Amino acid sequence: MTYSVSLPPVGQAITFLSNSGTTALDTIVIVFAIFSLMLCFRSFYYSLKLSKIVKTFFHTKFGYRLKFRQVLPLYNMWFIGVIISNILVLVGSSLKLIVSYSVSEDYSVRCFDSFFCTIV
């Protein structure tokens, strides 16, 4: 009894392995970016709640209305930077997956180099 196994050419096998690895990595990046985005929105929401509590406290106890500049240190602006960064990561990774799989059938995707992909 003889068994014959047909293997794809070496170039195709390597391309398949690198594409599946890249896809898995992009999927992991998207999942972590979504999780980070949710945590940042939650933290920013709590800082907004804290500022409202502080404004109410100063208004009821001392009769003094805090100005925006006085409440601004309660907002952590790093959260806004991380939120913008996560949104850009989500958009970029999603577009990369779309281009690599060319889901859109209306366009033909030509990649001359990994950095220069054009949609025609």
C-alpha positions in Angstrom: 0.0 0.0 0.0 1.3 3.4 -1.0 0.0 6.7 0.0 0.6 9.8 -2.0 0.4 13.2 -0.4 0.3 16.3 -2.5 1.8 19.3 -0.8 1.4 22.8 -2.0 4.5 24.6 -3.3 6.7 26.1 -0.6 5.9 29.7 -1.4 2.1 29.1 -1.0 2.5 27.3 2.3 4.6 30.1 3.7 2.2 32.7 2.5 -0.7 30.9 4.1 1.1 30.6 7.4 2.1 34.2 7.5 -1.4 35.4 6.5 -3.1 33.3 9.2 -0.5 34.5 11.8 -1.1 38.1 10.8 -4.8 37.6 10.9 -4.7 36.1 14.4 -2.5 38.9 15.6 -4.8 41.6 14.1 -7.8 39.9 15.7 -6.0 39.9 19.1 -5.1 43.6 18.6 -8.7 44.5 17.8 -10.0 42.6 20.9 -7.6 44.3 23.2 -8.3 47.7 21.7 -12.0 47.3 22.2 -11.4 46.2 25.8 -9.1 49.1 26.4 -11.6 51.5 24.8 -14.4 50.3 27.1 -12.1 50.7 30.2 -11.1 54.2 29.2 -14.7 55.3 28.5 -15.7 53.9 32.0 -12.8 55.8 33.7 -13.6 59.0 31.9 -17.3 58.6 32.8 -16.3 58.2 36.5 -14.2 61.4 36.2 -17.3 63.2 34.8 -19.4 61.9 37.7 -16.7 63.0 40.2 -16.6 66.5 38.7 -20.4 66.7 39.0 -20.3 65.6 42.6 -17.5 68.2 43.4 -19.5 71.0 41.7 -22.6 70.1 43.6 -20.7 69.9 46.9 -19.2 73.4 46.5 -22.5 74.8 45.4 -24.5 73.4 48.3 -21.9 73.8 51.1 -20.3 77.1 50.2 -22.6 78.6 47.6 -19.7 78.8 45.2 -20.0 77.7 41.6 -16.8 76.2 40.3 -15.7 77.3 36.8 -14.6 74.9 34.1 -10.9 75.8 34.7 -11.3 74.8 38.4 -12.8 71.4 37.6 -10.5 70.6 34.7 -7.8 68.9 36.9 -10.4 66.3 37.8 -10.5 65.1 34.2 -7.7 62.9 33.2 -6.8 63.9 29.7 -4.7 60.8 29.2 -8.0 58.9 28.8 -8.9 61.1 25.8 -5.6 60.4 24.2 -5.9 56.7 24.8 -9.5 56.7 23.5 -8.4 58.4 20.3 -5.4 56.0 19.9 -7.7 53.0 20.4 -10.1 54.2 17.8 -7.3 54.7 15.3 -5.9 51.3 16.1 -9.4 49.7 15.5 -9.8 51.5 12.2 -6.3 50.7 11.0 -6.5 47.0 12.0 -10.0 46.6 10.5 -8.9 48.3 7.2 -5.8 46.0 7.1 -8.0 42.9 7.5 -10.3 44.2 4.8 -7.5 44.9 2.4 -5.7 41.6 3.1 -8.9 39.6 2.5 -10.3 42.0 -0.1 -13.8 41.6 1.2 -15.0 44.4 -1.0 -15.6 42.9 -4.4 -16.1 46.3 -6.1 -12.4 47.1 -5.8 -9.3 45.3 -6.8 -6.5 45.5 -4.3 -2.9 45.7 -5.5 -0.1 45.4 -3.0 3.3 46.2 -4.5 5.0 46.3 -1.1 3.7 45.8 2.4 3.8 49.6 2.9 2.2 50.6 -0.4 -1.2 49.1 -1.0 -3.5 50.8 -3.5 -7.2 50.3 -4.1 -8.1 50.7 -7.8 
